[in-house]
């Protein structure tokens, strides 16, 4: 689906949300669960230093690599052709 931007090889653990932070590094934060206190502090897992491009979604895939995929334009399916 997406193109690999950085091969990090991060081992993902359940209960954490993995993302690309504003500095372009791969980070994680504990997910909010009902009735549990969570630490809202980010943990940097790998320093990638990726510069984001507009119109792309960045995510961590199953292998632990940072990937990017082109975002769908909102409303593109809703329009119908005029006859």
C-alpha positions as CSV (number, residue, x, y, z in Angstrom):
1,X,0.0,0.0,0.0
2,X,2.7,2.5,1.0
3,X,6.3,3.2,0.2
4,X,9.0,2.5,2.9
5,X,10.7,5.7,3.9
6,X,12.9,4.5,6.8
7,X,13.8,0.9,7.8
8,X,13.6,1.1,11.5
9,X,12.9,-2.5,12.5
10,X,10.8,-1.5,15.6
11,X,9.3,-4.3,17.7
12,X,5.7,-3.3,18.3
13,X,4.1,-4.0,21.6
14,X,0.4,-4.2,22.3
15,X,-1.2,-1.2,24.1
16,X,1.0,1.5,22.4
17,X,0.3,3.8,19.5
18,X,3.2,4.2,17.1
19,X,3.5,7.3,14.9
20,X,5.8,9.9,13.3
21,X,6.2,12.9,15.6
22,X,6.7,16.5,14.5
23,X,10.5,16.2,14.5
24,X,10.2,13.3,11.9
25,X,11.2,10.6,14.5
26,X,9.3,7.4,15.1
27,X,7.7,7.6,18.6
28,X,5.2,5.8,20.7
29,X,2.7,6.7,23.5
30,X,0.6,4.5,25.7
31,X,-3.0,4.1,24.5
32,X,-5.8,5.4,26.7
33,X,-7.8,2.6,28.3
34,X,-11.0,2.9,30.3
35,X,-10.3,3.2,34.0
36,X,-6.5,3.3,33.7
37,X,-4.1,6.2,34.1
38,X,-1.8,6.6,31.2
39,X,1.5,8.5,30.7
40,X,0.9,11.0,27.9
41,X,4.6,11.4,27.4
42,X,6.1,10.4,24.0
43,X,9.0,7.9,23.8
44,X,11.2,8.3,20.8
45,X,11.9,4.8,19.4
46,X,14.1,5.6,16.4
47,X,15.6,8.9,15.2
48,X,14.7,9.0,11.5
49,X,14.7,12.8,10.8
50,X,12.1,12.5,8.0
51,X,10.8,15.7,6.4
52,X,7.1,15.3,5.8
53,X,5.5,16.0,2.4
54,X,2.1,17.5,2.2
55,X,-0.7,15.1,1.0
56,X,0.9,12.0,2.5
57,X,0.0,9.8,5.5
58,X,3.0,8.5,7.5
59,X,2.6,5.3,9.6
60,X,4.6,2.4,11.1
61,X,3.9,-0.9,9.3
62,X,3.9,-4.5,10.7
63,X,7.6,-4.9,10.1
64,X,8.4,-1.8,12.1
65,X,9.3,0.4,9.2
66,X,8.1,4.0,8.6
67,X,6.0,4.2,5.4
68,X,4.1,6.8,3.5
69,X,0.9,6.6,1.4
70,X,-0.9,9.2,-0.7
71,X,-4.0,10.5,1.1
72,X,-7.3,10.2,-0.7
73,X,-8.9,13.6,-1.7
74,X,-12.0,14.1,0.4
75,X,-15.3,14.1,-1.6
76,X,-13.8,12.5,-4.7
77,X,-16.2,9.6,-4.7
78,X,-19.3,11.6,-4.0
79,X,-19.3,13.7,-7.2
80,X,-21.2,12.5,-10.1
81,X,-20.7,13.4,-13.8
82,X,-23.1,15.8,-15.4
83,X,-24.9,14.5,-18.5
